[in-house]
Every structure is written in C-alpha cells, then in structure tokens.
C-alpha cells in the first residue's frame, strides 16, 4: 500500500484524486469491472431496505452537522487567537 501511495503521489495530475488515478492508470478491465460490481452490490444492499435508507440519511445529516460544528469552532478559535 505504501508503494502504491508513493507511485500515486509521483505520477498523479494536480486535479486527480486517488480513486480516479487508480481507475485510469492502475486497474485493468477486470479490476474496473470488479470495482463497478462492488459499487453496484453496495448500492443494492443500502437502497433495497427502507430502514437502511433512513439510517443512511440520518448518518449523513449527523456527519454534516459535526463537520459544520468543527468548522465553526475552528473559526471562533482563530478569531480569539488573533485578538
């Protein structure tokens, strides 16, 4: 994994994320099909069961609230430090 991350850091484009780099440059056709199949299977598991849909949206909402709260606390901390 460390070798893969080093190769990613050395050969990526400035606007390219890790998954995009992995799909474009490292995986062959079978790897891409396995990746797509895994995403499809995960989508089926998550969205076929209504309670899981609700829990997913609740989790996303909680994560958004937490990230927003952290950003606000950081801004307040920076304002206090400047004074």
Order of alpha helices (4+ residues) and beta strands (2+ residues): alpha-alpha-alpha-alpha
